[in-house]
Amino acid sequence: MRSVALKPMIVDGQVLAIGRSACGTRQMMVREARHISRKSRTTCALSSSTRLPASWTRNHKSCTRRDSNITFAKKKTTKQAVTSSEEEALPKALGLEIVAEESSETPVDAPERGAEEDSVLQTVVQEEVQQVLSPPVVQKKKKKKKKLVTTVETKVVRPQPPTVFGYPLETVGVAAVALAAVAYAIYKSSSGKNMPKSMGGMGGDGSSGGKHLERDFAKRLNDFMQMLRFNDSVDLQGANLGNEGLAYISEALAFNDTLKSVDFGSNGIGAEGVIAMCEFLKSNKHLETLSLQGNAMGDDGAVALAEYMQSNMSITSLNISANCIGDEGARALAEMLKKNTTLTSLEMNNNVIDYEGSVSLAESLAHNTSLEVFSLNGNYAGTMGASAMAKALESNEGLEEFNLNGNEIGNEGMRVLAAGLAAHKGQMEIVDLGNNKIGAECMADLAAWLAKDKSLTSLNLYMNEIGDIGAEKLAEALMENTKLETLDIGGNNVQAMGMGALANALKTNKSVKTLELGYNPIGPHGAKALAECLKFDATVEVVRLGWCKIEIEGTIHLAEALRYNSKLSTLDLRGNNLKDEGCAALAGSLQIVNEALTSLDLAYNEIKDKGAYVLATALKNNGDGALSELKLNNNYITKFGEVALTEAADLVSEMHNGKEIAMYF
């Protein structure tokens, strides 16, 4: 075996050396040696049965089992690298067997070295031993970081010709530019907020508005503008325009000679939007109907609108109901009515106008000659406001419709108002005084006016407190009145006695066509009195008896009247507890003859399938009858009853040239 001597180190009689065998495997051998002269040579042979530990040879797959001859040389050292205990433990730990034998080779004298060379040699050997004893260190390769590459796209913006609201400047014209600039300045100064940029971008490319408004909303606004430009009537109620939306689309109102009617109701519009709209409307000479109901313009918006309307010569109908208008706004509108000679209809319902505003409006009505419809429902005029209105009616000659519903005028207010209506010099046709806490005490004054009036066609006293006494006073007036067509006394606590008086009056009166009696507890006896009237004498076409407690007995009387009546077209019997028996009574009359009744409402009557079956049979037996609408909502009819009625309607349609009967379940 070939051996090579490498950097020997002698420590306290032990020789530590590193040998490299022919196979290239690095091994460390430790043997016990005697102190011999420098020129003697000792060969330490490793037994073939002895192996190095696996931790020492795990990285050397080419190990050989041959004996290795390693040359050791003894040399005195001045510095020891290991202690005596470590010298004794190291060969045992290595599992080595020490065999001393004389080498046959001729010793070669080693050259003598100085102390400095011995120190360097010892340091090198220690480093070599440390590498063998230390476990191998695996160095991880560092991953190279990927560099992020950012690509920047550039877009070339070409200059566009100047536009206004998206249209070429030469198309819009200088006048429109000036008008829009004025509207923008006024709106901005009043609101303190910027308009949509598409409205203020006079020199831009017309696309800046999309930055302020959402894209889909901006598209809708443009669609609305097209509607305003090319239609004579546009309904934008509930379109969620707001102030900015209205200001944006109002540009389409300027110089518009097509649009006649527009509804901006329920759009959340405040004073700012109204101000901007009015600026554009100044150049509009054709708009006739404007509705802003259900917004929030308040007094400021009402003042701006009133200022614009003073000089307007085209709008004839203005609806500003439910806009939180108070006395200040009412005063401004009153001043407008003194100067405006075009407006014929003004609706200001459901605002917060108190008696002061009501008085101002009443004073303007005394001088106005063009207004025909005045509506102040749902405000707070009270007795003082009613007195002022009564005085105004004495001088006014143009009003034809007067609505003061829900103003709590009371009995005293009704007295003076009845006197004012009696003194009115014009042709008053419609009067609405419902929900005003009017009792029987003032009905004599009202009846006196009604008896002599020659123009009134509709009187609404719904939800007051006239009772039977008030009903009797009305009945006396109806015997003399020959003009009234619609009488609404629903919800007035009229019972059988009052119904009897009214029924007798209707035998004489031939003008009343619509009678609203709902929510009056007339009971079966009141129904019987009405039925006797309807048989031969009355000319009433519409009777509403919802929730009047007529029960099955009263229904039987009315069913009997239907066999003879040839005028009644609409009968409302909702909520009267008819059940199947009352339903059967009505069906018995309908299957015999029905020349006039087209609409029958039997909702909320606890009708079951049995009642539905008898009605279905009546329809089949009298397919030529006039009935075209049957309402059975909120009853106890199951799918079986619905199918029976539906099949009956289909049969009638098949047998009678496609005649249709609308069913409601």
VOGU-3710 file (C-alpha; in Angstrom, 3 decimals, decimal comma):
1> mrsvalkpmi> 0,000/0,000/0,000  1,197/3,445/-0,900  1,309/6,080/1,874  2,184/9,716/1,877  3,423/11,651/4,959  1,600/14,959/5,527  2,278/17,600/8,188  2,964/15,398/11,262  2,350/16,747/14,781  3,676/15,144/17,986
11> vdgqvlaigr> 1,921/15,848/21,247  3,185/14,234/24,525  4,418/11,034/22,988  1,399/10,673/20,659  1,902/11,174/16,977  -1,006/12,852/15,173  -0,790/12,861/11,398  -3,031/13,051/8,382  -2,588/10,470/5,620  -4,206/10,274/2,201
21> sacgtrqmmv> -4,596/6,816/0,749  -4,428/5,889/-2,906  -8,219/5,975/-3,169  -8,187/9,640/-2,098  -10,076/9,180/1,157  -9,006/11,464/3,962  -8,463/9,630/7,250  -7,010/10,513/10,615  -4,920/7,951/12,538  -3,711/8,121/16,085
31> rearhisrks> -1,234/5,587/17,422  0,737/5,225/20,601  4,493/5,512/19,771  7,640/5,317/21,671  10,099/8,143/22,050  12,617/7,385/19,361  15,231/9,364/17,599  14,267/11,781/14,867  15,788/9,521/12,179  13,917/6,357/13,235
41> rttcalssst> 10,691/5,615/11,403  7,629/3,836/12,780  4,859/2,456/10,709  1,419/2,313/12,250  -0,844/-0,169/10,480  -4,607/-0,047/10,725  -6,189/-3,389/11,276  -8,464/-4,564/8,479  -11,205/-5,307/10,986  -11,247/-1,739/12,319
51> rlpaswtrnh> -13,396/0,890/10,603  -13,745/4,591/11,118  -17,025/5,923/12,475  -19,720/6,668/9,851  -19,752/10,361/10,824  -16,118/10,570/9,771  -16,489/8,797/6,475  -20,102/9,697/5,405  -18,882/11,982/2,655  -16,374/9,523/1,203
61> ksctrrdsni> -18,147/6,839/-0,805  -14,879/5,462/-2,216  -13,492/4,130/1,085  -11,292/1,030/0,830  -10,872/-1,777/3,395  -7,172/-2,066/2,760  -4,684/-1,378/5,530  -3,357/2,137/5,396  0,269/2,923/6,143  0,720/6,346/7,538
71> tfakkkttkq> 4,115/7,748/8,414  4,509/9,499/11,739  7,580/11,499/12,830  8,316/12,410/16,361  9,268/15,970/17,081  9,513/17,956/20,195  7,021/20,789/20,416  6,824/23,700/22,690  3,016/24,071/22,483  0,471/21,309/23,029
81> avtsseeeal> -2,820/21,372/21,074  -4,691/18,805/23,168  -4,697/17,715/26,815  -3,542/14,363/28,136  -7,128/13,173/28,788  -8,044/13,946/25,200  -4,879/12,059/24,065  -6,059/8,893/25,839  -9,705/9,173/24,764  -9,132/9,921/21,105
91> pkalgleiva> -7,808/6,479/19,954  -10,543/4,696/21,912  -13,195/6,940/20,443  -11,880/6,133/17,019  -11,890/2,413/17,676  -8,292/2,056/16,489  -5,798/-0,740/17,143  -2,170/0,337/17,403  0,419/-2,001/15,858  4,082/-1,094/15,862
101> eessetpvda> 6,306/-2,621/13,202  9,650/-1,817/11,774  9,719/-0,406/8,346  11,867/-2,157/5,789  12,537/0,972/3,956  15,675/2,980/4,521  15,047/5,957/6,821  15,417/9,285/5,310  16,695/12,042/7,426  14,202/14,878/7,724
111> pergaeedsv> 15,616/18,251/7,445  15,789/20,201/10,631  13,311/23,052/11,090  13,413/26,030/13,255  10,936/27,047/15,974  9,128/29,454/13,683  8,566/26,762/11,054  7,339/24,329/13,700  4,789/26,922/14,918  3,447/27,502/11,391
121> lqtvvqeevq> 3,322/23,757/10,737  1,460/23,115/13,979  -1,131/25,815/13,136  -1,765/24,288/9,712  -2,193/20,798/11,188  -4,659/22,078/13,813  -6,774/23,703/11,096  -6,702/20,466/9,118  -7,803/18,435/12,169  -10,578/20,931/12,917
131> qvlsppvvqk> -11,957/20,502/9,390  -12,081/16,741/9,835  -13,714/16,882/13,278  -16,279/19,551/12,338  -19,470/18,402/10,524  -19,718/19,503/6,929  -21,442/22,835/6,387  -23,861/22,985/3,532  -23,996/26,430/2,025  -27,321/27,441/0,603
141> kkkkkkklvt> -27,314/29,107/-2,702  -28,804/32,541/-2,626  -31,744/33,010/-4,906  -31,436/35,815/-7,287  -34,167/38,388/-6,931  -36,195/39,001/-9,990  -36,242/42,516/-11,135  -39,653/44,061/-11,631  -40,109/45,677/-14,944  -42,759/48,385/-15,137
151> tvetkvvrpq> -44,201/49,278/-18,467  -45,560/52,778/-18,822  -48,039/53,382/-21,583  -48,368/56,825/-22,940  -51,468/58,200/-24,585  -51,448/61,073/-26,904  -54,383/63,431/-26,301  -55,301/65,292/-29,376  -56,817/68,725/-28,955  -60,577/68,857/-29,552
161> pptvfgyple> -62,572/71,745/-30,908  -64,372/73,793/-28,218  -67,777/72,434/-27,216  -70,654/73,367/-24,920  -72,509/70,509/-23,147  -70,973/68,103/-25,643  -72,078/70,005/-28,741  -69,866/72,032/-31,126  -69,681/75,677/-30,248  -70,930/76,831/-33,634
171> tvgvaavala> -74,034/74,618/-33,255  -75,029/75,897/-29,827  -74,478/79,548/-30,520  -73,205/82,458/-28,534  -76,563/83,137/-26,870  -76,745/79,688/-25,309  -73,171/80,008/-24,057  -73,946/83,268/-22,329  -77,138/81,844/-20,812  -75,361/78,785/-19,478
181> avayaiykss> -72,618/80,925/-17,996  -75,164/83,054/-16,136  -76,985/79,954/-14,839  -73,731/78,448/-13,622  -72,684/81,619/-11,838  -76,029/82,013/-10,074  -76,229/78,388/-9,058  -72,680/78,345/-7,745  -73,123/81,532/-5,770  -76,368/80,321/-4,215
191> sgknmpksmg> -75,266/76,822/-3,275  -71,564/77,291/-2,624  -70,904/74,030/-4,477  -69,606/73,350/-7,939  -71,949/72,368/-10,711  -71,227/69,195/-12,633  -68,110/69,892/-14,677  -69,884/68,909/-17,864  -72,087/71,908/-17,294  -69,343/74,328/-16,416
201> gmggdgssgg> -66,731/73,127/-18,912  -67,457/75,681/-21,586  -64,124/75,270/-23,344  -63,381/71,612/-22,565  -63,996/68,434/-24,461  -67,394/67,798/-22,891  -66,293/64,693/-21,001  -65,331/66,243/-17,672  -68,821/65,732/-16,247  -68,191/62,005/-16,055
211> khlerdfakr> -65,559/62,668/-13,354  -68,147/64,300/-11,118  -71,122/62,052/-11,793  -71,103/58,330/-12,083  -70,891/57,124/-15,635  -74,233/55,352/-15,701  -75,999/58,302/-14,082  -74,420/60,683/-16,575  -75,692/58,476/-19,380  -79,193/58,577/-17,925
221> lndfmqmlrf> -79,051/62,350/-17,714  -78,103/62,554/-21,361  -81,044/60,289/-22,206  -83,347/62,559/-20,212  -82,069/65,557/-22,134  -82,910/63,841/-25,411  -86,406/63,134/-24,110  -86,880/66,776/-23,191  -85,703/67,943/-26,598  -87,868/65,697/-28,777
231> ndsvdlqgan> -91,129/65,059/-26,842  -94,069/67,308/-26,059  -94,742/65,629/-22,685  -92,096/64,106/-20,373  -92,631/62,445/-16,993  -89,417/62,242/-14,924  -91,128/61,715/-11,604  -88,973/59,749/-9,177  -85,843/59,785/-11,397  -83,533/60,737/-8,477
241> lgneglayis> -82,207/63,813/-10,233  -81,301/65,932/-7,229  -80,049/69,487/-7,606  -77,119/68,663/-9,850  -79,138/66,366/-12,083  -81,871/68,962/-12,605  -79,308/71,692/-13,260  -77,598/69,421/-15,800  -80,677/68,485/-17,836  -82,341/71,916/-17,579
251> ealafndtlk> -80,098/73,041/-20,429  -82,494/71,097/-22,670  -85,306/73,437/-21,599  -83,616/76,498/-23,062  -84,930/77,505/-26,509  -87,133/74,401/-26,546  -90,189/74,847/-28,741  -91,355/71,196/-28,564  -91,884/70,439/-24,883  -95,315/71,355/-23,494
261> svdfgsngig> -95,483/69,452/-20,199  -92,813/68,172/-17,788  -93,017/66,483/-14,379  -89,959/66,711/-12,091  -91,827/65,393/-9,045  -90,183/63,391/-6,229  -86,576/63,996/-7,273  -85,014/65,423/-4,116  -84,751/68,882/-5,678  -83,918/71,795/-3,409
271> aegviamcef> -83,696/75,528/-3,867  -80,391/75,312/-5,772  -81,836/73,097/-8,475  -84,930/75,290/-8,829  -82,792/78,405/-9,210  -80,706/76,831/-11,985  -83,828/75,551/-13,749  -85,470/78,961/-13,704  -82,462/80,515/-15,444  -82,885/78,163/-18,395
281> lksnkhletl> -86,661/78,570/-18,420  -86,257/82,288/-19,028  -85,491/81,470/-22,660  -88,389/78,997/-22,972  -91,625/80,353/-24,446  -93,601/77,161/-25,014  -93,737/75,159/-21,738  -97,303/75,051/-20,399  -97,332/72,560/-17,487  -94,649/72,311/-14,794
291> slqgnamgdd> -94,806/69,914/-11,838  -92,314/69,966/-8,965  -94,415/68,174/-6,347  -92,774/66,062/-3,695  -89,428/67,888/-3,601  -87,794/70,122/-0,999  -87,439/73,577/-2,524  -88,551/75,312/0,688  -89,118/79,050/0,944  -85,932/79,953/-0,968
301> gavalaeymq> -86,935/77,861/-3,942  -90,488/79,208/-3,827  -89,189/82,773/-3,815  -86,970/82,113/-6,858  -89,798/80,363/-8,692  -92,245/83,147/-7,885  -89,801/85,751/-9,198  -89,468/83,844/-12,461  -93,235/83,296/-12,800  -93,987/87,009/-12,532
311> snmsitslni> -92,790/87,529/-16,092  -93,590/84,093/-17,521  -96,178/84,130/-20,263  -96,498/80,452/-21,172  -96,932/78,250/-18,064  -100,601/77,734/-17,247  -100,383/74,934/-14,655  -97,950/74,839/-11,713  -97,831/72,074/-9,092  -95,537/72,703/-6,110
321> sancigdega> -97,257/70,463/-3,559  -95,255/68,868/-0,725  -92,223/71,154/-0,963  -91,881/72,404/2,626  -93,067/75,865/1,630  -93,952/78,111/4,564  -95,400/81,572/5,006  -92,426/83,349/3,407  -92,712/81,331/0,233  -96,487/81,765/0,247
331> ralaemlkkn> -96,113/85,549/0,402  -93,764/85,517/-2,577  -96,200/83,387/-4,556  -99,030/85,692/-3,559  -97,138/88,659/-5,031  -96,629/86,626/-8,198  -100,398/85,991/-8,496  -101,023/89,721/-8,456  -98,848/90,199/-11,558  -99,100/86,950/-13,474
341> ttltslemnn> -101,970/86,845/-15,955  -101,259/83,458/-17,549  -101,378/80,899/-14,730  -104,719/79,080/-14,508  -103,932/76,296/-12,009  -101,860/76,485/-8,813  -101,506/73,492/-6,482  -99,781/74,010/-3,124  -101,038/70,983/-1,193  -99,301/69,474/1,840
351> nvidyegsvs> -96,941/72,305/2,641  -96,512/74,150/5,953  -98,404/77,338/5,161  -99,987/78,852/8,256  -102,754/81,433/8,476  -100,333/84,311/7,645  -99,402/82,773/4,334  -103,037/81,835/3,758  -104,118/85,429/4,292  -101,527/86,664/1,776
361> laeslahnts> -102,712/84,142/-0,800  -106,327/85,077/-0,160  -105,584/88,762/-0,792  -103,952/87,892/-4,110  -106,972/85,790/-5,147  -109,168/88,838/-4,761  -107,174/90,580/-7,520  -106,227/87,682/-9,754  -108,395/87,220/-12,829  -106,746/84,270/-14,582
371> levfslngny> -106,543/81,556/-11,902  -109,209/78,859/-12,259  -107,922/76,108/-9,948  -106,591/76,877/-6,481  -105,599/74,021/-4,162  -104,277/74,480/-0,627  -105,064/71,043/0,837  -103,165/69,796/3,874  -101,942/73,117/5,255  -102,735/75,156/8,359
381> agtmgasama> -105,099/77,911/7,265  -107,457/77,450/10,222  -110,470/79,598/10,906  -108,646/82,896/10,184  -107,338/81,621/6,886  -110,816/80,394/5,932  -112,280/83,809/6,771  -109,715/85,517/4,536  -110,477/83,068/1,740  -114,206/83,697/2,104
391> kalesnegle> -113,658/87,415/1,677  -111,487/86,827/-1,385  -114,146/84,604/-2,961  -116,656/87,427/-2,813  -114,449/89,493/-5,144  -112,991/86,742/-7,281  -114,746/85,889/-10,526  -112,404/83,398/-12,162  -112,086/80,463/-9,753  -113,830/77,254/-10,788
401> efnlngneig> -112,175/74,793/-8,380  -111,456/75,557/-4,736  -109,700/72,972/-2,523  -109,186/73,574/1,185  -109,137/69,975/2,442  -107,412/69,262/5,762  -106,986/72,816/7,083  -109,007/72,474/10,320  -111,289/75,373/9,543  -113,983/74,075/11,972
411> negmrvlaag> -117,614/75,084/12,149  -116,947/78,825/12,311  -114,664/78,711/9,316  -117,279/76,714/7,413  -119,975/79,278/8,158  -118,047/82,238/6,783  -116,717/80,183/3,870  -120,249/79,087/2,928  -121,244/82,730/2,849  -118,262/83,559/0,624
421> laahkgqmei> -119,097/80,720/-1,743  -122,684/81,874/-1,942  -121,475/85,390/-2,857  -118,972/84,178/-5,442  -119,694/85,766/-8,797  -118,026/83,144/-10,918  -118,938/79,582/-11,858  -117,605/77,481/-8,984  -117,772/73,811/-10,024  -115,639/71,825/-7,548
431> vdlgnnkiga> -115,290/72,403/-3,789  -113,268/70,141/-1,481  -113,759/70,746/2,250  -112,967/67,295/3,621  -111,062/66,654/6,880  -111,908/70,034/8,394  -113,740/69,088/11,610  -117,029/70,311/10,226  -120,011/69,299/12,386  -123,776/69,441/12,170
441> ecmadlaawl> -123,806/72,971/13,656  -122,752/74,642/10,424  -124,580/72,376/7,979  -127,531/74,715/7,787  -125,283/77,436/6,279  -123,709/74,982/3,877  -127,093/73,591/2,847  -128,389/77,110/2,198  -125,538/77,773/-0,235  -125,912/74,342/-1,892
451> akdksltsln> -129,638/74,722/-2,430  -129,204/77,958/-4,380  -125,982/77,175/-6,229  -126,423/76,670/-9,964  -122,888/75,671/-10,984  -121,431/73,274/-8,388  -120,915/69,731/-9,755  -118,748/68,136/-7,017  -118,835/68,554/-3,231  -116,420/66,690/-0,952
461> lymneigdig> -117,185/66,553/2,770  -115,242/63,337/3,396  -114,151/62,584/6,972  -116,009/65,285/8,842  -118,584/64,948/11,622  -121,947/65,897/10,146  -123,845/62,817/11,485  -127,513/62,155/10,795  -128,535/65,769/11,415  -126,066/67,068/8,892
471> aeklaealme> -127,172/64,376/6,426  -130,772/65,539/6,795  -129,724/69,139/6,041  -127,910/67,969/2,926  -130,939/65,962/1,873  -133,087/69,098/2,005  -130,575/70,935/-0,191  -130,440/68,066/-2,686  -134,165/68,286/-3,273  -133,635/71,777/-4,659
481> ntkletldig> -130,210/71,440/-6,271  -130,308/70,271/-9,851  -126,625/70,582/-10,752  -124,595/68,515/-8,274  -123,217/65,280/-9,766  -120,762/63,972/-7,138  -121,398/63,925/-3,391  -118,804/62,496/-1,004  -119,908/62,222/2,621  -117,868/59,174/3,559
491> gnnvqamgmg> -116,668/58,840/7,148  -119,230/61,216/8,667  -120,960/58,852/11,107  -124,156/58,828/9,105  -126,435/56,030/10,253  -129,734/54,537/9,116  -131,804/57,674/9,811  -129,510/59,958/7,845  -129,304/57,394/5,028  -133,085/57,284/4,877
501> alanalktnk> -133,263/61,073/4,455  -130,671/61,021/1,682  -132,426/58,120/-0,079  -135,710/60,056/-0,136  -133,907/63,113/-1,550  -132,324/61,010/-4,301  -135,761/59,924/-5,472  -136,345/63,548/-6,385  -132,837/64,621/-7,365  -131,907/63,478/-10,872
511> svktlelgyn> -128,458/65,042/-11,111  -126,372/63,063/-8,602  -124,417/60,327/-10,397  -121,749/59,382/-7,819  -122,509/58,793/-4,149  -119,686/58,028/-1,706  -121,032/56,649/1,590  -118,097/54,537/2,765  -117,214/54,280/6,457  -120,716/55,279/7,561
521> pigphgakal> -122,461/52,686/9,787  -125,779/52,743/7,932  -126,390/49,046/8,724  -128,981/46,758/7,103  -131,786/49,282/7,536  -129,856/52,038/5,818  -129,015/49,604/3,010  -132,690/48,745/2,665  -133,636/52,429/2,353  -131,008/52,948/-0,319
531> aeclkfdatv> -132,102/49,793/-2,163  -135,694/51,044/-2,331  -134,400/54,247/-3,894  -132,217/52,431/-6,420  -134,995/50,154/-7,679  -136,941/52,649/-9,766  -136,289/56,276/-8,946  -132,587/57,114/-8,574  -130,308/57,907/-11,468  -127,139/57,208/-9,450
541> evvrlgwcki> -124,488/55,340/-11,426  -121,748/54,837/-8,804  -122,458/53,803/-5,201  -119,658/53,150/-2,739  -120,670/51,410/0,501  -117,359/50,096/1,786  -117,324/49,206/5,501  -120,911/50,299/6,148  -121,957/47,239/8,213  -124,787/46,270/5,881
551> eiegtihlae> -124,245/42,517/6,605  -126,059/39,701/4,795  -129,518/41,209/5,362  -128,628/44,500/3,748  -126,953/42,688/0,846  -130,159/40,785/0,109  -132,012/44,111/-0,260  -129,377/45,495/-2,594  -129,378/42,280/-4,643  -133,116/42,642/-5,069
561> alrynsklst> -132,650/46,217/-6,298  -130,192/45,064/-8,966  -132,933/43,077/-10,697  -134,771/46,310/-11,469  -132,065/48,991/-11,667  -130,860/49,941/-15,136  -128,492/52,797/-14,199  -126,032/51,523/-11,595  -122,648/50,717/-13,182  -120,338/50,474/-10,127
571> ldlrgnnlkd> -121,139/48,942/-6,744  -118,556/48,846/-3,942  -119,461/46,527/-1,047  -116,029/45,995/0,525  -115,757/44,983/4,160  -119,453/44,348/4,882  -119,258/40,746/6,108  -121,377/39,354/3,273  -119,982/35,802/3,483  -121,207/33,084/1,131
581> egcaalagsl> -124,906/33,833/1,778  -124,696/37,460/0,707  -122,559/36,449/-2,263  -125,223/33,924/-3,300  -127,916/36,616/-3,139  -125,967/38,865/-5,487  -125,204/35,956/-7,841  -128,926/35,140/-8,007  -129,645/38,604/-9,388  -126,660/38,715/-11,741
591> qivnealtsl> -127,595/35,464/-13,493  -131,100/36,687/-14,304  -130,517/40,134/-15,738  -127,760/42,731/-15,638  -127,897/45,526/-18,137  -125,752/48,170/-16,424  -123,523/46,853/-13,622  -119,965/46,599/-14,990  -117,877/46,636/-11,788  -118,564/44,759/-8,546
601> dlayneikdk> -116,157/44,930/-5,590  -116,624/42,220/-2,928  -113,205/42,363/-1,247  -112,790/41,774/2,531  -116,087/39,884/2,942  -115,038/36,422/4,238  -116,253/34,727/1,058  -115,198/31,090/0,615  -115,222/28,607/-2,260  -118,994/28,109/-2,027
611> gayvlatalk> -119,573/31,773/-2,776  -117,069/31,584/-5,615  -118,925/28,623/-7,158  -122,293/30,403/-7,213  -120,684/33,482/-8,796  -119,051/31,304/-11,450  -122,435/29,738/-12,210  -124,041/33,177/-12,531  -121,399/34,259/-15,039  -121,962/31,159/-17,164
621> nngdgalsel> -125,724/31,558/-17,123  -125,649/35,232/-18,083  -122,746/35,655/-20,468  -124,547/38,580/-22,085  -124,518/40,536/-18,814  -122,646/43,831/-18,494  -120,233/42,701/-15,763  -116,608/43,192/-16,873  -114,779/43,482/-13,525  -115,105/41,357/-10,406
631> klnnnyitkf> -112,917/42,008/-7,348  -112,618/39,336/-4,670  -109,393/40,382/-2,935  -108,683/39,328/0,653  -111,323/36,625/1,011  -111,026/32,905/1,872  -111,245/31,553/-1,656  -108,856/28,690/-2,382  -107,392/27,556/-5,674  -110,538/25,533/-6,386
641> gevalteaad> -112,732/28,612/-6,244  -110,288/30,617/-8,323  -110,185/27,914/-10,988  -114,007/27,797/-11,125  -114,235/31,554/-11,667  -111,410/31,590/-14,199  -113,000/28,804/-16,223  -116,312/30,650/-16,164  -114,647/33,795/-17,503  -112,924/31,768/-20,241
651> lvsemhngke> -116,225/30,205/-21,245  -117,904/33,596/-21,473  -115,050/34,848/-23,638  -115,342/31,827/-25,920  -119,120/31,961/-26,261  -119,546/35,737/-26,553  -117,079/36,998/-29,137  -114,051/37,425/-26,893  -115,780/39,299/-24,090  -113,363/39,712/-21,175
661> iamyf> -114,112/39,663/-17,452  -111,257/40,840/-15,236  -110,850/38,824/-12,050  -108,988/39,980/-8,944  -108,241/37,521/-6,127
//
